[in-house]
Amino acid sequence: MYREVLRSSEEHKGRLKTDSLQRLHATHNLIELLSAKHPGIPPTLRDDRLSEETEQLRQHYMTKYDSEVADAHQALQPVLQNLKELKRKVNLNAPWWLDVVEKASRSANDDDLVSRIKNELTSSYKQPANKLTMADKFRDARGLQLLLTTQMQDLLKSQKTVRDAVKSLEGPASTKVIDEVTICHLRPMRLPLNNCVFCKADVLFIDYESKLFSHTVKGQTAIFEDMIEDEEGLMDDRLPTTSRGLWAASETERSLKAVLSFAKVKRMDPALLEEGNTFMELFDNWKKEYKVLHEYWMVLRNHVSAIDELGMATERLRVRLPDEPKPKLLHIIEPHEVEQNRVKLLNDQAVAKSQLQKKLGQFLYLTNLEKSQDKSTGGLNPEPCPICARPLGQEWAVLICGHCFCNECIAIIVEQYSVGSRRRAIQCAICRQTTAHGEISYVFTTQSSSQDQDVPVKGSHSTKVEAVVRTLKKIQVADPGAKCLVFSTWLSVLDIIAKALFDNNMEFSQINGIHKPTFVHKFLIKSTIEERMQAMLKTADKSITSTTMKHSEAAVLTVADLADLFTEDAEHLE
């Protein structure tokens, strides 16, 4: 089986691309079977190269994910360096906002400061009725000091836990971590457990995000302020689609900005204002760090997923050993499940072979069709019919295997060499694959007319409208005094053609309606199938009108109606 897969991959590599993991699966397991000297698998000359090919497939598959990890790590470094430089300029142990609140209290401006912050937190934002906002959690300057200090401590604590969690995920993943992630959410037996190191880090990110950002609403529409997308446009895939990558400023950040604004209005110490500006710049860089750090977490997670993909690619279905515990992985089965899995795999193999043949047939058909569209051949297919050796020309038949024959030869095969119990299929004269009569495709091409291409049509129009205008222009060139009548049931079509004629500077008159009574006379031969057909159509039309059904061919006549038509005709002949 594995040799058959590799042989098929080599045979069709110029036409079809084999999945690298599928090839790895076949190569790796073939090596194991050869090493075990499994009976029924004779060695070949290329077996010595299988190990080298397996390693190349592994490295090629992991190249993309290794590169993503390296790029994400590199993108994180300048952000961390900027944070390090800004952190040197501020004192987080004795923060600037405490000094501003103290100065406001000493100058009896603390009520003004509290009022400013409450207005900032409550204005322009409609919070849910059952949610307690930051403005409800303090009443005076002392309460504000305590609240800001507590919230900043919580934020920095969450920040440290997230950084430590991501730091612990760096480097090559251990077998223990890979197994843990596999059982947790990559290949869970039932529902995802969400208890591996990556899932735990995700929970920490969510907690940190809730302190660093805020999703507020104004009326019924989400408001996202202070957008922090950088030049790379990094996006957070965990957020809902409607808000992905966009966050509003948190209540903590808005309160600190209000404190800084108050200090500027009151013209406080310039050094204090400078430290406040630096701190707000630091806060903004924390938000940028969150995005880049979360991107780094995602590529580390994807890297482990890729390693697990390689693991799955090298596994094969096997029976649980007698002393082996009950399996937690799907590729280990019980002895009584062998037969049903064997039958299933044989069916899968038959279906896959059938699909492969169809794909190869489609490829061959498209290749021949491409040749027929070659301008140098004038729309003619130069390939010879495999039976009579005459060029296929403008009309030929295509079987589901993709092989093409002229219509004359196919007609002979259908008439004289059909197969099956009901003789409703034929076998390809080349590959012997069976094709039902109804699955034979007939191709009709027309020689390209250089004369048509020489008549330019101005404007952007549909193919049909362009053909109408081109035809009219050809008539005009051949006979300048000729007049043409273009009519359509739909007035909108006439409007479209009128615009196309106007774009091409052609004189025309448009008549959109008939005002005089119009009569249509239809002549039928009495006592013939023509008369019965007309009567049946009238009956069906009345039925459709009365039942307000949608008019369609299927609703007009049924198979039974047609059978009655020919039955009555046969009785009349008798």
URBELJO-V938016 format. One record per pair of residues at least 24 apart in sequence whose ideal C-beta (glycine too) atoms are under 10 Angstrom apart, sorted by the first residue. I is the first residue (numbers start at 1). GAP is how many residues later the second one is. Records with the same first field share a line. If there is no record, write none. Layout:
BEGIN
I=GAP / GAP
END
This chain:
BEGIN
1=25 / 28 / 29 / 32 / 40 / 344 / 348
2=24 / 25 / 26 / 27 / 28 / 29 / 30 / 31 / 32 / 39 / 48 / 314
3=27 / 30 / 38 / 39 / 41 / 44
4=345 / 349
5=24 / 25 / 347
6=24 / 38 / 40 / 44 / 47
8=344 / 345 / 348
10=36
12=344 / 347 / 348 / 351
15=344 / 345 / 348 / 349 / 352
16=340 / 343 / 344 / 347
19=294
20=36 / 37 / 38 / 40 / 41 / 293
21=36 / 37 / 40 / 288 / 289 / 291 / 292 / 293
22=291
23=30 / 31 / 34 / 290
24=29 / 30 / 31 / 32 / 33 / 34 / 36 / 37 / 285 / 286 / 289 / 290
25=32 / 285 / 287 / 288 / 289 / 290 / 291
26=24 / 28 / 287 / 290
27=24 / 25 / 26 / 27 / 28 / 29 / 30 / 286 / 287
28=25 / 26 / 29 / 30 / 282 / 285 / 286 / 287 / 288
29=25 / 284 / 285 / 286 / 287
30=24
31=283
32=282 / 284
33=283
54=260
57=253 / 256
58=249 / 252 / 255 / 256
61=245 / 246 / 248 / 249 / 252
62=241 / 244 / 245 / 247 / 248
64=238 / 239 / 242
65=234 / 235 / 237 / 238 / 239 / 240 / 241 / 242 / 244
66=233 / 237 / 240
67=232
68=227 / 228 / 230 / 231 / 232 / 234 / 235 / 238
69=101 / 227 / 230 / 231 / 233 / 234
70=229
71=161 / 224 / 225 / 228
72=162 / 220 / 221 / 222 / 223 / 224 / 225 / 226 / 227 / 228 / 230 / 231
73=97 / 219 / 223 / 226 / 227
74=222
75=155 / 157 / 159 / 216 / 217 / 220 / 221
76=90 / 213 / 216 / 217 / 219 / 220
77=215
78=214
79=151 / 206 / 207 / 209 / 210 / 211 / 212 / 213 / 214
80=83 / 205 / 209 / 212 / 213
82=199 / 200 / 203 / 206 / 207
83=199 / 202 / 203 / 205 / 206
85=197 / 200
86=192 / 193 / 195 / 196 / 197 / 198 / 199 / 200
87=191 / 192 / 195 / 198
88=190
89=185 / 186 / 188 / 189 / 190 / 192 / 193
90=184 / 185 / 186 / 188 / 189 / 190 / 191 / 192
91=184 / 188
92=60 / 61 / 64 / 187 / 190
95=50 / 53 / 54 / 57 / 161 / 180 / 181 / 184
96=160 / 163 / 164 / 167 / 172 / 173 / 175 / 176 / 177 / 178 / 179 / 180 / 181 / 182 / 183 / 184
97=47 / 48 / 51 / 52 / 55 / 158 / 159 / 161 / 162 / 163 / 165 / 166 / 175 / 178 / 179 / 182
98=46 / 47 / 50 / 51 / 161
99=164 / 169 / 170 / 172 / 173 / 176 / 177
100=41 / 45 / 156 / 159 / 160 / 162 / 163 / 166 / 168 / 169 / 172 / 173 / 176
101=40 / 41 / 43 / 44 / 47 / 158 / 161 / 162
102=39 / 43
103=159 / 160 / 163 / 165 / 166 / 169
104=37 / 40 / 155 / 158 / 159 / 162 / 164
105=35 / 36 / 37 / 40
107=159 / 161
109=32 / 153 / 156 / 157
110=30 / 31 / 32 / 34 / 35
111=29 / 30
112=150 / 153 / 154
113=27 / 28 / 31 / 145 / 146 / 149 / 150 / 152 / 153
114=24 / 25 / 26 / 27 / 28 / 29 / 30 / 148
115=147
116=139 / 142 / 143 / 145 / 146 / 149
117=24 / 27 / 30 / 31 / 134 / 137 / 138 / 139 / 140 / 141 / 142 / 144 / 145
118=26 / 137 / 140
119=139
120=131 / 134 / 135 / 137 / 138 / 139 / 141 / 142
121=130 / 133 / 134 / 137
124=92 / 94 / 99 / 101
125=89 / 91 / 92 / 93 / 98 / 100 / 123 / 126 / 129
126=90 / 91 / 92 / 93 / 94 / 95 / 97
127=89 / 90 / 124
128=88 / 89
133=83 / 118
134=80 / 116 / 117 / 118 / 120 / 121
135=116 / 120
137=114
138=117
144=111 / 115
147=104 / 105 / 108
148=104 / 107 / 108 / 111
150=102
151=60 / 99 / 100 / 101 / 104 / 105
152=59 / 100 / 104 / 131
154=53 / 54 / 57 / 98
155=53 / 55 / 56 / 57 / 95 / 97 / 98 / 128 / 131
156=55 / 130
157=50 / 51 / 54
158=46 / 47 / 48 / 49 / 50 / 51 / 52 / 53 / 54
159=45 / 49 / 52 / 53 / 127 / 130 / 131 / 134
160=48
161=40 / 43 / 44 / 46 / 47
162=39 / 42 / 43 / 44 / 45 / 46 / 47 / 50 / 127 / 128 / 131 / 132 / 135
163=41 / 45 / 126 / 130
164=37 / 40
165=32 / 33 / 35 / 36 / 37 / 38 / 39 / 40 / 43 / 128 / 132
166=35 / 38 / 39 / 127 / 128 / 130 / 131 / 134
168=29 / 33
169=28 / 29 / 32 / 127 / 128 / 131 / 132 / 134 / 135
170=126 / 130
171=129
172=131 / 135
173=24 / 25 / 127 / 128 / 130 / 131 / 134 / 135
175=132 / 136
177=127 / 130
178=126 / 127 / 129 / 130 / 133
179=129 / 132 / 149 / 150
180=124
181=120 / 123 / 124 / 126 / 127
182=122 / 123 / 125 / 126 / 129 / 130 / 146 / 147
183=145 / 146
185=116 / 120
186=115 / 118 / 119 / 121 / 122 / 123 / 125 / 126
187=121 / 124 / 125 / 141 / 142 / 143 / 144
188=140
189=138 / 139 / 140 / 141
196=105 / 108
197=103 / 104 / 107
198=99 / 100 / 102 / 103 / 106 / 107
199=102
201=93 / 96 / 99 / 100
202=36 / 92 / 95 / 96 / 99
204=93
205=31 / 33 / 85 / 88 / 89 / 92 / 93
206=32
208=78 / 82 / 85 / 86
209=27 / 29 / 30 / 38 / 41 / 78 / 81 / 85
210=40
211=39 / 40 / 41 / 42
212=35 / 37 / 38 / 40 / 41 / 71 / 74 / 75 / 77 / 78
213=26 / 30 / 33 / 34 / 35 / 36 / 37 / 40 / 74 / 77
214=33 / 34 / 35 / 36 / 37 / 38 / 39 / 40
215=24 / 25 / 28 / 31 / 32 / 33 / 35
216=31 / 32 / 33 / 34 / 35 / 38
217=31
218=30
222=24 / 26
223=25
224=24 / 25
225=24 / 28 / 29
226=24 / 27 / 28 / 31 / 58 / 61
228=56 / 57 / 58 / 59 / 60 / 62 / 63
229=59 / 62
230=58 / 61 / 62
232=59 / 60 / 63
234=54 / 57 / 58 / 60 / 61 / 64
235=56 / 59 / 60 / 63
236=54 / 55 / 58 / 59 / 62
237=57 / 58 / 61
238=56 / 59 / 60
239=55
245=46
247=40 / 43 / 44
249=34 / 35 / 38
250=33 / 37
252=31
253=27 / 30 / 31 / 33 / 34
256=24 / 27
257=26
317=24 / 25 / 28
354=46 / 79
357=43 / 44 / 45 / 74 / 76
358=42 / 43 / 44 / 75 / 81
359=43
360=40 / 41 / 42 / 71 / 73
361=37 / 38 / 39 / 40 / 41 / 42 / 67 / 70 / 72 / 74 / 80
362=36 / 38 / 39 / 40
363=39
364=34 / 35 / 37 / 38 / 39 / 40
365=33 / 34 / 35 / 36 / 37 / 38 / 39 / 76 / 78
366=36
367=35 / 37
368=24 / 28 / 30 / 34 / 35 / 36 / 75
369=29 / 35 / 74 / 76
372=24 / 32 / 71 / 73
373=72 / 75
374=74
375=73 / 75 / 78
377=68 / 70 / 71
378=67 / 68 / 69 / 70 / 71 / 72
379=66 / 67 / 68 / 69 / 70
380=65 / 66 / 67 / 68
381=25 / 62 / 64
385=24 / 25 / 44
386=42 / 43 / 44
387=25 / 26 / 42 / 43
388=24
392=51 / 53
393=52 / 54
394=49 / 50 / 51 / 52 / 53
395=47 / 48 / 49 / 50 / 51
396=45 / 46 / 47 / 48 / 49
397=38 / 43 / 44 / 45 / 46
398=37 / 41 / 42 / 43 / 44 / 45
399=27 / 28 / 29 / 30 / 31 / 32 / 34 / 35 / 36 / 37 / 40 / 41 / 42
400=28 / 33 / 34 / 35 / 36 / 39 / 40 / 41
401=26 / 27 / 29 / 30 / 31 / 32 / 33 / 34
402=26 / 28 / 29 / 31 / 39
403=25 / 26 / 27 / 28 / 30 / 32
404=26 / 37 / 39
405=24 / 25 / 35
407=33 / 35 / 36 / 37
410=25 / 27 / 30 / 32
413=27
414=26
456=48
457=43 / 46 / 47
458=42 / 44 / 45 / 46 / 47
459=40 / 41 / 42 / 43 / 44 / 45
460=40 / 43
461=35 / 36 / 38 / 39 / 42 / 43
462=34 / 38
464=29 / 32 / 33
465=28 / 31 / 32 / 34 / 35 / 36
466=34 / 38
468=25 / 28 / 29 / 32 / 33
469=28 / 31 / 32 / 34 / 35 / 37
470=34
472=25 / 28 / 29 / 32 / 34 / 36
473=28 / 31 / 33
476=30 / 31
483=25 / 26
484=24
485=26
486=24
487=24
527=45
528=41 / 44
529=36 / 37 / 39 / 40 / 43
532=29 / 32 / 33 / 36 / 37 / 40
533=24 / 28 / 29 / 32
536=25 / 26 / 28 / 29
537=24
END
